[in-house]
Amino acid sequence: MERSRIVLLGSTGYTGRRVLRELLARGDRPTLVGRSPERMTAVAAGLQADLPVVEADVTSEPAMGRILGPGDVVVSTVGPFLKLGSATVTAAARAGASYFDSTGEAAFVRKVFDLGPMAAERGATLVPAFGYDFVPGNLAGALAVEKAGPRARRVEVGYFMSRSGRGDELHYRGTLRDAMTLTSGGTRATVLATASEPALAYRPRVRGGVAQLHEEPGAMRVRRFEFAGVTRAGVSVGGSEHLGLPESYPQLQGVDVFLGWFGRWTRPLQVGIRLAAPVSRTRAMKTLMGRLSERLPGADREPDPGGRSLVLAVARDLGGRKLATVALTGPDPYSLTASLLAWGASYAAAPPAPLLPGAHGPVAAFGLDALRRGAADAGLVEVDEH
């Protein structure tokens, strides 16, 4: 049987170009879709590849519906996804295609999961946030639950950054400067724009109740993670873990995700976000914050390639006692995202279709063993603290 067609959106952008390089390295020849055939052709030529190019408005569902067909594998790096991504994922669901994206927007992840029933009916598989956001946390959380055994009821996931060439990376504590130099202007703009937006939570609304998915204010909580003798703090954010981990482990009564890029500025950042929340959701303030993000230091430069990813997951029992900790390390967030997206697309394109229809987290979509192998292929591996 022939491999399914891979359709790549956003190949002229920073992340999209990296995904394209990874796909080509795997021997795949994706079809490039976007508004500028000239730019897409130039990108492919720069990589010494002659690839099919299709001109289309990726924000138009009818346009994408004319392009996508059953069995296609769609990879989208076109964000912000709440603004630009709905048409493509909806068209993929209707067409019976497999779909992956690079979003870090929890609200968009939830919208994708809302398309699950239609996707399952049409034979489509939708796996949003298939990169640094939020595959490592789903994988680490699943491994922690498996290691903890049947008593596991809560999972806490923390996303951190380290640096290569700084001694033992497990003992390196990231700083606010790292958050500025190891990320792109686009990433910082997304973090700034979504900081005050409602985040996701998965826990009982009342003591003793049944756990459920709901919204809570962004940066509502700060959590400290102890690993390798180092204490790292993060602020609460929304992630696909809130949907994906309970799907695979229905016994869970709590899933929390924290972003720990800011070092000693974590607590002041939380206070600032909470104080600013009442006004930051207004249209005028969102516009102002968007403009501010474009003027942050280094907004036009590519991120320092010396970054490393560190993701921690802690499984606890219902009383909060720690049962197991899992740590995953990998390349910088952008290299990791590109490698994961390319692996996921290549895996999905291999007949017979191996993925579970519907909208799923990565563990449910691929299965834990396959996902762990794919993550290792992308350089994301488990380490211990000694």
C-alpha positions in Angstrom: 0.0 0.0 0.0 1.1 3.5 -0.7 1.9 5.9 2.1 -0.7 8.6 2.8 -0.1 12.1 1.6 1.4 14.5 4.2 0.1 18.1 3.9 2.2 20.8 5.6 0.9 24.2 6.4 3.2 27.0 7.5 6.3 25.8 5.7 7.6 29.4 5.2 7.5 30.1 9.0 10.2 29.4 11.5 8.6 26.2 13.0 7.3 25.1 9.6 10.7 25.2 7.9 12.1 23.1 10.7 9.3 20.5 10.4 9.9 20.4 6.6 13.6 19.7 7.1 12.7 16.9 9.5 10.2 15.4 7.1 12.7 15.5 4.2 15.3 13.8 6.4 12.8 11.0 6.9 12.3 10.6 3.2 8.8 12.1 3.1 7.8 14.6 0.3 5.0 16.7 1.8 2.6 18.8 -0.1 3.1 22.4 0.9 -0.1 24.5 1.3 -0.3 28.2 1.8 -1.1 31.6 0.2 2.3 32.2 -1.5 3.3 29.5 -4.0 6.5 31.5 -4.8 7.6 31.5 -1.1 6.8 27.9 -0.6 8.7 26.9 -3.8 11.7 29.0 -2.7 11.7 27.3 0.7 11.7 23.8 -0.9 14.4 24.8 -3.4 16.5 26.1 -0.5 16.4 22.6 0.9 17.1 21.1 -2.5 13.7 19.6 -2.7 11.1 19.6 -5.6 7.8 19.4 -3.8 4.1 19.8 -4.8 2.8 23.2 -3.9 -0.9 24.2 -3.5 -2.1 27.8 -3.2 -4.9 28.1 -0.7 -6.3 30.3 2.1 -5.7 28.1 5.2 -8.2 30.1 7.2 -11.0 29.1 4.8 -12.8 25.8 5.6 -14.3 25.5 2.1 -10.8 26.0 0.6 -9.2 23.5 2.8 -12.1 21.1 2.3 -11.4 21.1 -1.4 -7.7 20.1 -0.8 -8.0 17.5 2.0 -9.2 13.9 1.5 -9.6 10.7 3.5 -6.3 9.4 4.8 -4.4 12.6 4.3 -2.0 13.6 7.2 -2.2 17.3 8.0 0.5 19.2 9.9 -0.2 22.8 10.8 2.2 25.3 12.2 0.0 28.3 11.3 -0.8 30.3 14.5 -2.1 31.9 16.6 -4.5 28.9 16.3 -7.6 30.4 17.8 -7.4 33.1 15.2 -6.1 31.1 12.2 -6.5 27.4 12.9 -10.2 26.4 13.2 -10.8 26.1 9.4 -8.0 23.6 8.8 -8.8 21.3 11.7 -12.5 21.3 11.0 -11.8 20.5 7.3 -9.5 17.7 8.4 -12.2 16.2 10.7 -14.8 16.3 7.9 -12.4 14.8 5.4 -11.4 11.9 7.5 -7.8 13.0 7.7 -5.2 12.7 10.5 -4.3 16.1 12.0 -1.4 17.4 14.1 -0.4 21.0 15.0 2.1 23.0 17.0 -0.3 25.0 19.1 0.4 25.9 22.7 -3.1 27.5 23.2 -5.1 25.4 25.6 -8.4 27.0 24.5 -7.7 25.8 20.9 -6.9 22.3 22.2 -10.3 22.2 23.9 -12.0 23.3 20.6 -10.2 20.5 18.8 -11.5 18.0 21.3 -15.0 19.3 20.8 -14.7 18.0 17.2 -13.9 14.5 18.5 -17.4 12.9 17.8 -17.4 14.1 14.2 -13.8 13.1 13.7 -14.5 9.6 15.0 -17.6 9.3 12.7 -15.5 10.3 9.7 -12.5 8.2 10.6 -10.3 11.2 11.3 -7.7 11.4 14.1 -7.0 14.8 15.6 -4.0 15.2 17.9 -3.5 18.9 18.7 -0.4 20.4 20.5 1.9 17.7 19.2 5.2 19.4 20.1 7.0 20.7 23.1 3.5 21.9 23.9 2.3 19.3 25.2 3.6 15.9 24.2 6.4 15.7 26.9 3.9 16.4 29.7 1.5 13.8 28.5 4.2 11.3 28.2 5.9 12.1 31.5 2.5 12.1 33.2 1.6 8.7 31.8 4.9 7.2 32.8 4.6 8.6 36.3 1.1 7.1 36.7 2.3 3.8 35.3 5.3 3.8 37.8 3.1 4.8 40.7 0.6 2.0 40.1 -3.1 1.9 41.1 -2.9 4.4 43.9 -2.1 7.2 41.5 -4.9 9.8 41.6 -3.2 13.1 40.8 -0.6 14.2 38.3 1.4 17.5 38.3 3.5 18.4 35.2 6.1 21.1 35.1 7.8 22.5 31.9 11.3 23.9 32.4 14.3 24.9 30.3 17.9 24.2 30.8 21.1 24.9 28.8 23.6 22.7 27.1 27.2 23.2 27.9 26.5 24.4 31.5 27.7 21.3 33.3 25.0 18.9 34.4 21.8 20.2 32.8 19.6 18.5 35.5 21.2 20.9 38.1 20.8 24.0 36.0 18.0 26.3 37.2 16.6 28.4 34.3 16.3 32.2 34.6 14.2 34.9 33.2 17.1 35.7 30.8 16.9 32.2 29.5 13.2 32.6 28.8 14.0 35.6 26.7 17.0 34.2 24.8 15.9 30.6 24.3 12.5 31.4 22.9 11.3 33.1 19.7 9.5 36.4 19.5 6.4 34.5 18.4 6.5 32.3 21.4 6.9 35.2 23.8 4.0 37.0 22.1 1.8 33.9 22.6 2.8 33.6 26.3 2.1 37.3 26.8 -1.2 37.3 25.0 -2.5 34.2 26.7 -1.2 34.8 30.2 -4.4 36.4 31.5 -6.7 34.1 29.6 -8.7 31.5 31.4 -6.7 28.3 31.8 -7.9 24.7 32.0 -8.1 22.7 35.2 -9.1 19.1 35.9 -10.2 18.4 39.5 -13.4 18.2 41.5 -15.2 21.5 41.8 -16.1 20.7 45.4 -14.4 18.6 48.0 -15.3 14.9 47.5 -16.9 15.6 44.1 -16.1 14.0 40.8 -13.2 15.4 38.8 -14.1 17.3 35.7 -12.6 19.7 33.2 -13.3 23.3 33.8 -11.8 26.8 33.4 -9.8 28.7 36.1 -7.9 32.0 36.0 -4.5 31.8 34.4 -1.5 31.7 36.8 -3.8 30.9 39.6 -1.3 28.7 41.4 2.5 28.3 41.8 4.0 24.8 42.4 7.5 23.8 43.3 9.1 20.7 41.9 12.1 19.0 43.6 14.4 17.0 41.3 18.1 16.3 41.4 18.5 18.5 44.5 17.1 21.5 42.7 13.9 23.3 43.4 12.1 24.7 40.4 8.8 26.7 40.4 6.1 27.1 37.8 2.8 29.0 37.4 -0.3 27.1 36.4 -1.3 27.0 32.7 -3.7 25.1 30.5 -2.4 22.1 28.5 -3.6 19.2 26.6 -2.7 17.0 29.6 -5.9 18.1 31.2 -7.8 16.3 28.5 -5.4 13.6 27.4 -4.3 12.1 30.7 -7.8 11.5 32.2 -8.8 10.0 28.8 -6.1 7.4 29.2 -6.3 7.1 33.1 -9.9 7.7 34.1 -9.0 7.1 37.8 -7.2 10.4 37.9 -8.9 13.0 40.2 -6.5 15.9 39.4 -4.2 17.1 36.6 -2.2 20.2 36.9 0.3 21.8 34.4 2.9 24.4 35.3 5.2 26.6 33.2 8.5 27.1 34.9 10.5 29.3 32.6 10.9 32.3 34.9 13.2 31.3 37.7 13.0 33.6 40.7 10.5 35.8 38.9 7.8 33.1 39.0 6.0 34.5 42.0 6.2 38.2 41.0 5.0 37.2 37.5 2.0 35.4 39.0 1.1 38.4 41.2 1.4 40.7 38.2 -0.8 38.5 36.0 -3.5 38.2 38.7 -3.6 41.9 39.4 -3.7 42.8 35.7 -6.4 40.1 34.8 -9.5 42.4 35.1 -8.2 44.8 32.5 -6.0 42.6 30.4 -9.0 40.8 28.9 -10.4 44.0 27.3 -10.0 44.4 23.6 -7.9 47.6 24.0 -5.5 45.9 26.4 -5.2 42.8 24.2 -4.3 45.1 21.3 -1.7 46.9 23.5 -0.2 43.6 24.7 0.1 42.4 21.2 2.0 45.5 20.1 4.2 45.2 23.2 5.1 41.6 22.4 6.4 42.8 19.0 8.7 45.2 20.8 10.2 42.7 23.3 14.0 42.4 23.2 15.0 40.0 20.5 11.5 39.9 18.9 13.0 39.6 15.4 15.8 37.2 16.1 15.9 33.4 16.2 16.2 31.8 19.6 19.5 30.7 21.0 20.0 27.1 19.9 21.7 26.2 23.2 18.5 25.4 25.1 17.4 22.1 26.4 14.0 20.9 27.4 13.3 19.5 30.9 9.8 18.2 31.8 8.9 16.8 35.3 5.8 14.8 36.3 4.8 13.8 39.8 2.1 11.2 40.5 0.4 11.5 43.9 -2.3 9.5 45.8 -5.6 11.1 46.7 -4.1 12.5 49.9 -1.3 14.2 48.1 1.5 11.9 49.0 4.2 11.6 46.3 4.3 8.2 44.7 6.5 8.6 41.6 8.5 11.2 39.7 9.5 11.1 36.0 11.9 13.4 34.3 12.3 13.8 30.5 15.1 15.7 28.8 15.4 16.6 25.2 16.6 19.2 22.7 15.4 22.8 22.7 11.7 23.3 22.4 11.7 24.2 18.6 13.9 21.2 17.6 11.8 19.0 19.8 8.5 20.3 18.2 9.8 19.8 14.7 11.0 16.3 15.4 7.8 15.2 17.1 5.6 16.6 14.4 7.6 15.0 11.7 7.7 11.7 13.5 3.9 11.8 14.2 3.1 12.6 10.6 5.4 10.0 9.2 4.0 7.4 11.6 0.4 8.3 10.7 1.2 8.1 6.9 2.4 4.5 7.1 -0.4 2.1 6.1 -2.5 0.7 7.7 -3.6 3.7 9.6 -2.4 3.1 13.1 -4.1 5.9 15.0 -7.3 5.9 17.1 -10.1 7.9 15.4 -11.5 10.9 17.2 -9.8 13.8 19.0 -7.2 12.5 21.5 -4.2 13.2 23.6 -1.0 11.6 22.3 -1.0 8.7 24.7 -4.5 7.5 23.6 -3.9 8.3 19.9 -0.6 6.3 19.6 -0.4 4.1 22.6 2.2 4.6 25.3 4.8 2.3 23.9 4.7 3.8 20.4 4.7 7.3 21.8 7.7 6.6 24.0 9.6 5.2 21.0 8.7 8.2 18.9 9.7 10.6 21.7 13.1 8.9 22.0 13.5 9.2 18.2 13.0 12.9 18.7 15.6 13.0 21.5 13.2 13.1 24.4 14.3 10.5 26.9 13.7 9.6 30.6 16.5 10.3 33.0 16.9 9.7 36.8 18.2 12.3 39.3 21.5 10.6 40.1 
